[in-house]
Amino acid sequence: MSHTDPAPEAERIIRDLLPVDPPPSAEIWVEEDQLPYDLSGGLPGPALIRLVERFGLPERVLVTHAEDGADGDWQVLQGSLWLRAAREAGMRRIPVRALELSHLSAAFLALVLNQPWAADVAAQADALQVLLEAGASEDHLARLSGLGRGRLRRLALLLELHPALRQALREGRLKPQLAFAAAGLSETSQQALADLLEQEGELSSADLRRIGGAGEAAGAGEDGDAPEPDARDLAPTPIEAPPFPEDPARRARRQAEELLRTLEEARIADEIKARVAEVVEELRRVAR
C-alpha cells in the first residue's frame, strides 16, 4: 500500500499562501455600499465615531477583491472596526488599501493581521477554517504566522461552536472569553446557550456556568453513571479561560495592564503610555 508524501503538498500550500513577490496594491476610495456589511468584531463606541467625524480615518481599511457571491465587491482583511465607525460617522466613500491576492493568501493575511485584537478573534477563526479546509497543516500555519500551535489549537476550538453562537461572536454579541468557554461544552449545552441567546440577546458568565453545569449533569445515564466524555470537554483550557468572580480592583489592574501592553505595541505617544503606566502602578497598590 503506497502512501502519498505530504512534503510536496505542504510546499504547494506554502506557495499558495505566500506570493513570491509583494502583491500589487493601490490606495483608493470606494463607495461605502461596495464594502461588506457582515463584519466580524464589536461596534465602535461614541468616542471612536466622533474621532472619525472630526479627523477622518487614521488608517486605511485593508481590502482585497471579494469572490463572486460575496457581500459587496471587496473583502475586508483588516480594519472592520474603522469601517463600522466610518459608516456611523456618515462617510459615503471610504479610503482603502486594495491588494490583489488569491483566496488563500487573503485568508492567511487576515489570520495574521487580526491577532492583536480580541474583538477580531472571529475573523481569525474564519480565516483559520478556510486554510484548514484547503489542506494547510497546523504546524506550517504556526511557523508561517508566528501564532504558535497552542494559539491555533485554541482558535480551532471556535470552529466547534454552535452556528448561532459563532455568528454572535462575529457580530460582537458574544465575548471571546465566553465563546472559548462555550466551545468546550457538549452540543446539548451549546444548544441551550444558543436558545437563551436568541431569547435574551446576550449571555453572561453566570449563564455559561449555570447551563454548562446543568447540561453536563443532565447528560448522565439513567443509572446515574456519567456518560462518556466528549472530546471537546477534555480540551485544554484556553488562554481566554471561563470567567469566574474576580476582585474588582484586581480586574481593573489586569485590564489596565492589557491596555498598556497594547499601547506599547501600537504607535501611541509616549506621554499617553506614561499616563497609563501611572494608573497601572496605582491600581497595583490598591489591589495588593
ABEGO torsion letter per residue (X at the ends): XBBBBAAAAAAAAAAAABBABBBBBBBBBBBAAABBABBBEBBBBAAAAAAAAAAEBABBBBBBBBBBGBBEABBBABGAAAAAAAAAAGBABBBBBBBBBBAAAAAAAAAAAAAABAAAAAAAAAAAAAAAAAGBBAAAAAAAAGAEAAAAAAAAAAAABBAAAAAAAAAGABBAAAAAAAAABBAAAAAAAAAAAAAAGBBBAAAAAAAAAAAAAAABBAAGBBBBBBAAAABBBBABBBBBBBBAAAAAAAAAAAAAAAAAABBBBAAAAAAAAAAAAAAAAAAX
